[in-house]
Amino acid sequence: MHIYGFITTILFILLLPFIYIIRAINGKFLYGWKSKLGFFTPPALGNKVIMYHGVSVGEVIALENLIKKTKETFPEYKIVVTTGTKTGQEIAHKKYSEIADFITYFPFDIPFCVNRFLKKIKPTVVLIAETELWPTFAFDCKRKNIPLYIINGRISDSTYKSYRFFRLFFKNILGYYTGIFTQSQYDNEKLINIGANPSTTCIMKNLKFDVKKSPEKIDMGKGRIIIAGSTHQGEDEIAINTFTKLKKEFPDIKLLLVPRHLKRVPHASELAQETGLPYGLRSNNDNFTDKDIIILDTLGELSKMYQICTFAFIGGSFNNTGGHNPLEAVVYSKPVISGPSIHNFRDIYGILSRTNAGKVVKTPQELKDYMYLLLNDKEFYETACRDCEVVFNDQQGALDFVINKLKEIL
């Protein structure tokens, strides 16, 4: 590790100016670089600190319920949250500003940056979401007797092939981790194959599946209801156009359209009006007794609305947003459909799409065709609903697994 640290330090010093210039030209600056170098001033954290790291948006979102539960279970401990990207940092501040005691960037993986970071944070335990392997950070945690865990661990097929090629190197790094807890048997086997210790590598399932049903019961009238949830610009048109085409063959269907941002409600209302179908607004207490389209123009109600749908289209997936959480619908055993942009929830869709619980389509036409299948084939639809329940139940328990491990450590 001394050789690795020396080489990475020299390369870092030589390449940093060029990287900065290139990213500046591309409009992608080195956000948080001072913090990553260790030049930050944390609040007084004391000697009881639980640190969580999620590199970007998807990982930060996955940690939400766990961090809240950690704060509740271990109130005497300070919580530090780190990210590796600007977008991850923004989400962390948005979600955890009232929960975490300090939010900052993860250090560059070179000795002087890692040393400065660990001296300032002094973590009692470090939990890293997904599978990020930082040799210097892992080595220093081992040297300082700081328990270091990978939680919600997974490894893609392409990454696995690369790691297998350098198995001896990664086996050494993986040995510095106190424990590695994976999402599935498949991920577990792959990590063991690249050198993880079988005795400290086990399955915890997936944190993102720790979603709860709302206790509130919703009734908005009769009919098979399609929800187009968290739609972004251009997706309202896709949802309404698809719905109106299907409506001609399935007169009983209804549409609950949910723009991601309320400022787009007027535009969504115009689109609904253009269809010539009766439409209304949730804020007016309109329902499907006499409306075919209702626009959800109230805050914080979408997740509980999924209980009334037949199936759901999850927005943010026909642009570059990266999708939104499909599990808010799946928890009610409702099949989900998404466009191709799902990078924020790729692992979730990977699990769902192995069954009929979830479907990723490439085009609006494919969206219409799959909706038609769910509406027209009763047996297929019922199988999809059962798949939702089976998949969801199979993945439950990850949050309690981590909390119980922390109880053993702290």
C-alpha positions as CSV (number, residue, x, y, z in Angstrom):
1,M,0.0,0.0,0.0
2,H,3.0,2.3,0.6
3,I,3.9,1.9,-3.1
4,Y,0.3,2.4,-4.2
5,G,0.0,5.5,-2.1
6,F,3.3,7.0,-3.4
7,I,2.3,6.4,-7.0
8,T,-1.2,7.8,-6.7
9,T,0.1,10.9,-4.9
10,I,2.6,11.6,-7.7
11,L,0.0,11.0,-10.4
12,F,-2.5,13.2,-8.6
13,I,-0.1,16.1,-8.3
14,L,0.9,15.8,-11.9
15,L,-2.5,15.3,-13.4
16,L,-4.7,17.6,-11.2
17,P,-4.0,20.8,-13.1
18,F,-4.8,19.2,-16.5
19,I,-8.0,17.5,-15.1
20,Y,-9.1,20.9,-13.8
21,I,-8.5,22.7,-17.1
22,I,-10.2,20.0,-19.1
23,R,-13.3,19.9,-16.8
24,A,-13.4,23.7,-16.9
25,I,-13.4,23.8,-20.7
26,N,-16.3,21.2,-20.6
27,G,-18.2,23.2,-18.0
28,K,-17.7,20.5,-15.4
29,F,-15.6,21.9,-12.6
30,L,-14.0,20.0,-9.8
31,Y,-16.8,20.6,-7.3
32,G,-15.9,20.1,-3.7
33,W,-12.2,19.7,-4.5
34,K,-11.1,21.6,-1.3
35,S,-13.1,19.3,0.9
36,K,-11.8,16.3,-1.0
37,L,-8.3,17.5,-0.3
38,G,-9.2,17.6,3.4
39,F,-9.5,21.4,3.7
40,F,-12.8,21.6,5.6
41,T,-13.8,22.5,9.1
42,P,-16.4,20.1,10.7
43,P,-18.4,20.9,13.8
44,A,-17.4,19.3,17.1
45,L,-18.3,15.7,16.5
46,G,-16.8,14.0,19.5
47,N,-15.7,10.4,19.6
48,K,-19.0,8.8,18.7
49,V,-19.5,9.1,14.9
50,I,-21.3,6.9,12.4
51,M,-20.2,7.7,8.8
52,Y,-22.3,6.9,5.7
53,H,-21.0,7.3,2.2
54,G,-23.1,7.3,-1.0
55,V,-21.2,8.3,-4.1
56,S,-24.1,9.9,-6.0
57,V,-27.8,10.3,-6.2
58,G,-28.9,6.7,-6.3
59,E,-26.8,5.6,-3.4
60,V,-27.7,8.7,-1.3
61,I,-31.4,8.0,-1.9
62,A,-31.0,4.4,-1.0
63,L,-29.5,5.4,2.4
64,E,-32.4,7.6,3.4
65,N,-34.5,5.2,5.6
66,L,-31.4,3.7,7.1
67,I,-29.9,7.0,8.1
68,K,-33.2,8.1,9.7
69,K,-33.4,4.7,11.6
70,T,-29.8,5.1,12.7
71,K,-30.5,8.5,14.2
72,E,-33.5,7.1,16.0
73,T,-31.7,4.0,17.3
74,F,-28.3,5.6,18.2
75,P,-29.2,9.2,19.3
76,E,-25.9,9.5,21.2
77,Y,-23.9,9.2,18.0
78,K,-23.2,11.9,15.5
79,I,-23.9,11.1,11.9
80,V,-21.6,12.2,9.0
81,V,-22.8,11.7,5.4
82,T,-20.3,11.9,2.5
83,T,-20.8,11.9,-1.3
84,G,-18.5,11.8,-4.3
85,T,-20.5,14.0,-6.7
86,K,-22.0,17.4,-6.8
87,T,-25.5,16.0,-7.5
88,G,-25.1,13.5,-4.6
89,Q,-24.0,16.4,-2.3
90,E,-27.1,18.4,-3.3
91,I,-29.5,15.5,-2.6
92,A,-27.7,14.8,0.7
93,H,-28.2,18.4,1.9
94,K,-31.8,18.3,0.7
95,K,-32.6,15.0,2.5
96,Y,-30.4,15.0,5.6
97,S,-29.8,18.7,6.6
98,E,-32.0,18.1,9.6
99,I,-30.7,14.6,10.4
100,A,-27.0,14.5,9.7
101,D,-24.6,16.4,11.9
102,F,-22.2,17.0,9.0
103,I,-22.3,16.5,5.2
104,T,-19.2,16.8,3.1
105,Y,-17.3,15.2,0.2
106,F,-15.5,11.9,0.4
107,P,-11.7,12.5,0.2
108,F,-9.5,11.9,-2.8
109,D,-8.0,8.4,-2.3
110,I,-4.4,9.5,-1.7
111,P,-2.7,9.4,1.7
112,F,-2.5,13.0,2.8
113,C,-6.2,13.6,1.8
114,V,-7.4,10.4,3.6
115,N,-5.3,11.1,6.7
116,R,-6.6,14.7,7.0
117,F,-10.2,13.5,6.6
118,L,-10.0,10.7,9.2
119,K,-8.2,12.9,11.7
120,K,-11.0,15.5,11.4
121,I,-14.0,13.1,11.3
122,K,-12.7,10.4,13.6
123,P,-15.4,7.9,12.6
124,T,-16.3,5.1,15.0
125,V,-17.6,3.0,12.0
126,V,-17.8,3.7,8.3
127,L,-20.5,2.2,6.0
128,I,-20.1,2.6,2.3
129,A,-23.2,2.0,0.1
130,E,-23.0,-0.2,-3.0
131,T,-19.4,-1.3,-3.9
132,E,-16.8,1.5,-3.9
133,L,-13.3,0.2,-3.4
134,W,-10.9,2.9,-2.2
135,P,-7.5,1.2,-1.4
136,T,-5.9,4.0,0.6
137,F,-9.1,4.8,2.6
138,A,-9.6,1.1,3.3
139,F,-6.0,0.6,4.3
140,D,-6.0,3.6,6.7
141,C,-9.3,2.4,8.3
142,K,-7.7,-1.0,8.9
143,R,-4.6,0.6,10.3
144,K,-6.6,2.9,12.6
145,N,-8.9,0.0,13.7
146,I,-11.9,1.7,12.3
147,P,-14.6,-0.9,11.3
148,L,-15.3,-0.5,7.5
149,Y,-18.3,-2.1,5.8
150,I,-19.7,-2.2,2.3
151,I,-23.5,-2.3,2.6
152,N,-26.1,-2.8,-0.1
153,G,-23.2,-4.2,-2.1
154,R,-23.5,-5.1,-5.8
155,I,-21.2,-5.5,-8.7
156,S,-22.2,-5.2,-12.4
157,D,-21.1,-7.9,-14.9
158,S,-18.8,-5.5,-16.7
159,T,-17.1,-4.4,-13.5
160,Y,-16.9,-8.0,-12.3
161,K,-14.9,-9.0,-15.4
162,S,-12.5,-6.2,-14.9
163,Y,-12.0,-7.0,-11.2
164,R,-11.5,-10.7,-12.0
165,F,-8.6,-9.8,-14.2
166,F,-6.9,-8.0,-11.3
167,R,-8.1,-10.4,-8.7
168,L,-4.9,-10.5,-6.7
169,F,-4.9,-6.7,-6.3
170,F,-8.6,-6.6,-5.3
171,K,-8.3,-9.5,-2.9
172,N,-5.8,-7.5,-1.0
173,I,-8.1,-4.5,-0.8
174,L,-11.2,-6.4,0.1
175,G,-9.3,-7.9,3.0
176,Y,-9.2,-4.5,4.6
177,Y,-13.0,-4.4,4.9
178,T,-14.5,-5.6,8.2
179,G,-17.6,-6.9,6.4
180,I,-19.2,-6.9,3.0
181,F,-23.0,-7.2,2.8
182,T,-24.6,-7.7,-0.6
183,Q,-27.9,-7.3,-2.3
184,S,-28.2,-10.8,-3.7
185,Q,-26.7,-14.3,-3.8
186,Y,-25.5,-13.3,-7.3
187,D,-23.5,-10.3,-6.0
188,N,-22.3,-12.3,-3.1
189,E,-20.7,-15.0,-5.3
190,K,-19.1,-12.4,-7.6
191,L,-17.5,-10.6,-4.8
192,I,-16.2,-13.8,-3.2
193,N,-14.8,-14.8,-6.6
194,I,-12.7,-11.6,-6.8
195,G,-11.3,-12.2,-3.3
196,A,-13.8,-11.1,-0.7
197,N,-13.5,-13.2,2.5
198,P,-16.4,-15.8,2.5
199,S,-16.7,-15.6,6.3
200,T,-17.3,-11.9,6.3
201,T,-19.3,-11.6,3.1
202,C,-23.0,-12.2,3.3
203,I,-26.4,-11.3,1.9
204,M,-28.3,-8.4,3.5
205,K,-30.8,-7.8,0.6
206,N,-31.6,-4.4,-0.8
207,L,-32.1,-1.2,1.2
208,K,-34.2,0.4,-1.4
209,F,-37.0,-2.1,-0.8
210,D,-37.6,-0.8,2.7
211,V,-40.6,1.2,1.6
212,K,-43.8,1.2,3.6
213,K,-47.5,1.4,2.6
214,S,-49.5,4.4,3.6
215,P,-52.0,3.6,6.4
216,E,-54.4,6.1,4.7
217,K,-57.0,4.6,2.4
218,I,-57.8,6.4,-0.8
219,D,-61.0,6.2,-2.8
220,M,-61.3,8.2,-6.1
221,G,-64.1,6.3,-7.8
222,K,-64.4,3.4,-10.1
223,G,-62.5,2.3,-13.2
224,R,-59.1,0.9,-14.0
225,I,-56.7,3.7,-13.0
226,I,-53.4,4.3,-14.7
227,I,-51.0,6.5,-12.8
228,A,-48.4,8.5,-14.7
229,G,-46.2,9.5,-11.7
230,S,-43.5,12.2,-11.4
231,T,-43.7,13.2,-15.1
232,H,-41.2,15.7,-16.5
233,Q,-41.3,18.0,-19.5
234,G,-42.5,16.0,-22.6
235,E,-43.8,13.1,-20.5
236,D,-47.2,14.6,-19.9
237,E,-47.7,14.5,-23.6
238,I,-46.6,10.9,-23.8
239,A,-48.9,9.9,-21.0
240,I,-52.0,11.7,-22.3
241,N,-51.4,10.6,-25.9
242,T,-51.0,7.0,-24.8
243,F,-54.0,7.1,-22.6
244,T,-56.3,8.6,-25.2
245,K,-55.4,5.9,-27.7
246,L,-56.0,3.1,-25.2
247,K,-59.2,4.8,-24.1
248,K,-60.8,4.0,-27.4
249,E,-60.3,0.3,-26.8
250,F,-60.8,0.2,-23.0
251,P,-63.5,2.8,-22.2
252,D,-63.3,2.1,-18.4
253,I,-59.8,3.3,-17.9
254,K,-58.9,6.5,-16.1
255,L,-55.7,8.5,-15.9
256,L,-54.1,10.1,-12.8
257,L,-51.5,12.5,-14.1
258,V,-48.8,13.6,-11.6
259,P,-46.4,16.3,-12.8
260,R,-43.1,16.2,-10.9
261,H,-43.2,19.9,-10.4
262,L,-46.4,21.9,-9.6
263,K,-45.4,24.7,-11.9
264,R,-46.2,22.5,-14.8
265,V,-49.8,21.8,-13.7
266,P,-51.3,24.6,-15.9
267,H,-49.6,23.0,-19.0
268,A,-50.8,19.5,-18.0
269,S,-54.3,21.0,-17.6
270,E,-54.2,22.4,-21.1
271,L,-53.2,19.0,-22.5
272,A,-56.0,17.3,-20.6
273,Q,-58.5,19.9,-21.9
274,E,-57.4,19.3,-25.5
275,T,-58.4,15.6,-25.3
276,G,-62.1,16.6,-25.0
277,L,-62.4,14.2,-22.0
278,P,-63.7,15.3,-18.7
279,Y,-60.9,16.2,-16.4
280,G,-60.3,17.6,-12.9
281,L,-57.9,18.6,-10.2
282,R,-57.1,16.7,-7.0
283,S,-57.1,20.1,-5.1
284,N,-60.8,20.5,-6.1
285,N,-61.6,17.0,-4.7
286,D,-62.5,15.8,-8.2
287,N,-62.7,12.0,-8.6
288,F,-63.2,9.4,-11.3
289,T,-66.9,9.2,-10.8
290,D,-67.4,11.8,-13.5
291,K,-63.8,12.5,-14.7
292,D,-61.6,10.5,-17.0
293,I,-58.4,12.5,-16.2
294,I,-57.4,13.9,-12.9
295,I,-54.2,15.9,-12.3
296,L,-52.6,15.5,-8.9
297,D,-51.8,19.1,-8.1
298,T,-51.2,18.6,-4.3
299,L,-47.9,18.0,-2.5
300,G,-46.8,14.8,-0.9
301,E,-49.7,12.6,-2.0
302,L,-48.3,10.5,-4.9
303,S,-46.8,7.6,-2.9
304,K,-50.2,6.8,-1.3
305,M,-52.1,7.2,-4.6
306,Y,-50.3,4.1,-6.0
307,Q,-52.7,1.9,-4.0
308,I,-55.6,2.8,-6.3
309,C,-53.9,2.2,-9.6
310,T,-54.0,-0.8,-11.9
311,F,-50.5,-0.1,-12.9
312,A,-48.1,2.8,-13.1
313,F,-45.8,4.6,-15.6
314,I,-42.9,6.1,-13.7
315,G,-41.8,9.4,-15.1
316,G,-38.4,11.0,-15.3
317,S,-37.5,8.1,-17.6
318,F,-38.1,9.5,-21.1
319,N,-35.5,12.3,-20.6
320,N,-32.1,12.3,-18.8
321,T,-33.5,12.5,-15.2
322,G,-32.7,8.9,-14.5
323,G,-36.2,7.9,-13.3
324,H,-37.9,7.9,-10.0
325,N,-38.6,5.2,-7.3
326,P,-40.8,2.5,-8.8
327,L,-41.1,0.7,-5.4
328,E,-43.7,3.2,-4.2
329,A,-46.0,1.4,-6.6
330,V,-44.6,-2.1,-6.3
331,V,-45.2,-2.1,-2.5
332,Y,-48.9,-2.1,-3.3
333,S,-48.3,-5.0,-5.8
334,K,-48.9,-2.8,-8.8
335,P,-46.7,-3.4,-11.9
336,V,-44.6,-0.5,-13.1
337,I,-43.4,0.6,-16.5
338,S,-40.5,3.0,-17.2
339,G,-38.8,4.6,-20.1
340,P,-35.1,4.0,-20.9
341,S,-33.6,6.6,-18.6
342,I,-33.4,4.7,-15.2
343,H,-29.8,5.2,-14.1
344,N,-30.9,6.4,-10.6
345,F,-32.7,3.1,-10.0
346,R,-30.9,0.7,-12.4
347,D,-30.4,-2.0,-9.8
348,I,-34.1,-1.9,-8.8
349,Y,-35.2,-2.3,-12.4
350,G,-32.7,-5.1,-12.8
351,I,-34.5,-7.0,-10.0
352,L,-38.0,-6.1,-11.1
353,S,-37.5,-6.8,-14.8
354,R,-36.4,-10.4,-14.1
355,T,-40.1,-10.9,-13.5
356,N,-43.2,-9.2,-14.8
357,A,-43.2,-6.8,-11.9
358,G,-41.4,-4.1,-13.9
359,K,-40.8,-3.3,-17.5
360,V,-38.4,-0.9,-19.1
361,V,-39.5,0.3,-22.6
362,K,-37.5,2.2,-25.2
363,T,-40.2,4.2,-26.9
364,P,-43.7,5.7,-26.4
365,Q,-45.0,3.1,-28.8
366,E,-43.5,0.3,-26.6
367,L,-45.1,2.0,-23.6
368,K,-48.5,1.8,-25.3
369,D,-48.0,-1.8,-26.4
370,Y,-47.1,-2.9,-22.9
371,M,-50.0,-1.0,-21.3
372,Y,-52.3,-2.7,-23.8
373,L,-51.0,-6.1,-22.7
374,L,-51.6,-5.3,-19.0
375,L,-55.1,-4.1,-19.8
376,N,-56.1,-6.8,-22.3
377,D,-54.5,-10.0,-20.8
378,K,-56.1,-10.6,-17.4
379,E,-53.9,-13.7,-16.6
380,F,-50.7,-11.8,-17.5
381,Y,-51.7,-8.8,-15.4
382,E,-52.5,-11.0,-12.4
383,T,-49.1,-12.7,-12.8
384,A,-47.4,-9.3,-12.8
385,C,-49.2,-8.3,-9.6
386,R,-48.1,-11.5,-7.9
387,D,-44.5,-11.0,-9.1
388,C,-44.6,-7.6,-7.4
389,E,-45.5,-9.1,-4.1
390,V,-43.0,-11.9,-4.4
391,V,-40.1,-9.7,-5.4
392,F,-40.9,-7.1,-2.7
393,N,-41.2,-9.6,0.1
394,D,-38.1,-11.4,-1.0
395,Q,-36.0,-8.2,-0.7
396,Q,-37.3,-7.0,2.7
397,G,-35.2,-6.8,5.8
398,A,-32.1,-5.0,4.7
399,L,-32.5,-2.0,7.0
400,D,-33.0,-4.1,10.1
401,F,-29.9,-6.2,9.1
402,V,-27.7,-3.1,9.1
403,I,-29.1,-1.7,12.3
404,N,-28.6,-5.1,14.0
405,K,-24.9,-5.1,12.8
406,L,-24.4,-1.6,14.2
407,K,-25.8,-2.8,17.6
408,E,-23.2,-5.5,17.6
409,I,-20.4,-3.0,16.9
410,L,-21.3,0.1,18.9
